[in-house]
Amino acid sequence: MGKIVKAFVFLLVFGVFISGCETSKEVPREMPKSQTPGSLNKRDEELRQDNGQERVSLQDILKEEYGFYEINKPMEDFEVEDLNGNKVKLSDYKGKIIFLNFWATWCPPCQAEMPHMEEFYAKYKDEDVVVLAVNSTSVELRGGTDDKAAEKKVKDFIKKYGYTFPVLLDRDDEGWRIYYQAGVPANYIIDKEGIVRYLKIGAFSGQQEMELAVKAIRTMER
């Protein structure tokens, strides 16, 4: 069991019951409270007083309003394949802010957040930010082991909806064993130095929420 899992296993198991899908069956998620268009921009404006000093940190907003958990542990590497059969390691993306997403085609919250992920990816793909959507065989097949069957489901799904962000096949569940949190979707945000800064259990509510996470990580780089 990975170091990240050991530190947060209780938290993660608990979280699936409030915001995601179990790997064995689908359950509804609890949506974040702040979802109105522009609400995040307004909240961002309220962060600063007239003298320019922050009275509430970006980290506090992520935790209190969007249900992020602080991790602050080095990432653990693993190897997967992209949809073209190329081997990819998580460490290949070191130097970028990584949104590491675990998902399954059958999961409604995963389906709901993917348009936000696509919009976010299209905006930031030429910058120092990357979205990695990892599909693990046992999660996709709810306990099954046929990685070819899982691959077909994923490829059909991505082709149907036309998503362009990187989609990775975790054929032997290597990544899932490290970052296991009992349900999907789960979103880890990793900084450029390879430190896992946040875990979001459940789906992103929109592009603005993802952008706030980028801003929070960039403030740590200063």
C-alpha positions, -999 to 999 in steps of 0.1 A, spaced: 0 0 0 14 34 -10 26 61 13 -2 84 1 -28 58 8 -15 49 43 -19 85 54 -54 90 41 -71 57 37 -98 64 63 -105 98 48 -107 84 13 -130 55 21 -153 79 40 -153 104 11 -167 80 -15 -200 79 4 -205 116 1 -192 126 -33 -184 98 -58 -191 64 -72 -181 32 -56 -162 9 -78 -188 -18 -74 -220 2 -80 -231 37 -88 -241 62 -61 -251 98 -65 -226 125 -55 -232 155 -33 -225 186 -54 -203 214 -41 -222 244 -27 -207 270 -49 -218 264 -85 -233 296 -98 -215 310 -129 -190 337 -119 -193 329 -82 -157 319 -79 -146 351 -97 -166 371 -72 -152 351 -43 -117 357 -57 -123 394 -57 -134 393 -21 -101 377 -11 -83 411 -10 -88 440 13 -82 476 1 -46 474 11 -41 443 -11 -36 419 17 -54 385 15 -78 379 44 -87 344 33 -62 322 15 -69 303 -17 -60 271 2 -88 279 27 -113 284 0 -104 251 -17 -108 233 16 -138 250 30 -159 256 -1 -148 229 -25 -139 200 -2 -102 197 -11 -79 179 13 -43 189 18 -19 161 11 16 176 8 34 144 2 58 134 -27 40 117 -55 46 80 -62 54 71 -98 37 45 -119 36 35 -156 6 33 -178 -3 35 -216 -19 62 -236 -46 53 -261 -20 48 -288 -1 22 -268 28 44 -258 42 39 -223 39 69 -200 51 75 -165 36 100 -141 71 114 -136 73 123 -173 51 153 -164 72 166 -136 77 203 -142 40 208 -148 10 212 -125 -7 178 -129 -44 172 -125 -44 134 -119 -79 121 -124 -92 86 -118 -124 77 -136 -146 51 -152 -170 52 -182 -199 40 -161 -196 67 -134 -221 96 -137 -200 121 -117 -170 112 -140 -192 119 -170 -204 152 -156 -169 166 -149 -153 156 -182 -167 186 -202 -152 209 -175 -119 190 -178 -119 194 -216 -126 231 -214 -99 235 -188 -74 214 -208 -81 234 -240 -73 266 -222 -42 255 -204 -26 228 -226 0 252 -240 10 263 -205 26 245 -175 -6 225 -167 -17 190 -178 -48 169 -172 -43 131 -170 -74 109 -169 -64 75 -157 -87 45 -162 -78 14 -142 -89 -20 -155 -104 -33 -122 -123 0 -117 -137 1 -153 -148 -35 -151 -158 -34 -114 -134 -61 -104 -127 -76 -138 -92 -82 -152 -96 -81 -189 -76 -51 -199 -85 -54 -235 -122 -52 -227 -116 -22 -205 -95 -5 -233 -124 -9 -258 -149 7 -234 -126 36 -228 -118 41 -265 -154 40 -275 -163 65 -248 -136 90 -257 -144 87 -294 -181 92 -287 -176 125 -268 -144 137 -286 -123 145 -256 -88 156 -263 -71 156 -229 -46 127 -223 -64 95 -213 -43 67 -198 -49 30 -194 -38 16 -160 -39 -20 -173 -25 -37 -142 -39 -13 -117 -5 -1 -107 -16 35 -103 -49 25 -86 -30 5 -60 -10 36 -51 -37 62 -52 -66 40 -42 -95 59 -26 -124 34 -29 -143 53 -56 -143 75 -86 -139 102 -96 -109 112 -75 -87 142 -84 -52 147 -72 -34 180 -79 4 177 -80 28 207 -82 58 211 -105 82 196 -80 62 164 -78 45 171 -45 8 160 -42 -8 191 -28 -45 183 -29 -70 156 -32 -106 163 -44 -128 134 -37 -156 135 -63 -160 156 -94 -150 191 -102 -180 215 -104 -165 235 -132 -135 250 -149 -133 279 -123 -127 255 -95 -98 239 -114 -84 273 -121 -85 282 -84 -64 251 -77 -38 263 -102 -37 297 -86 -33 282 -52 -3 261 -63 13 290 -81 12 310 -49 33 283 -33 60 287 -59 66 324 -50 
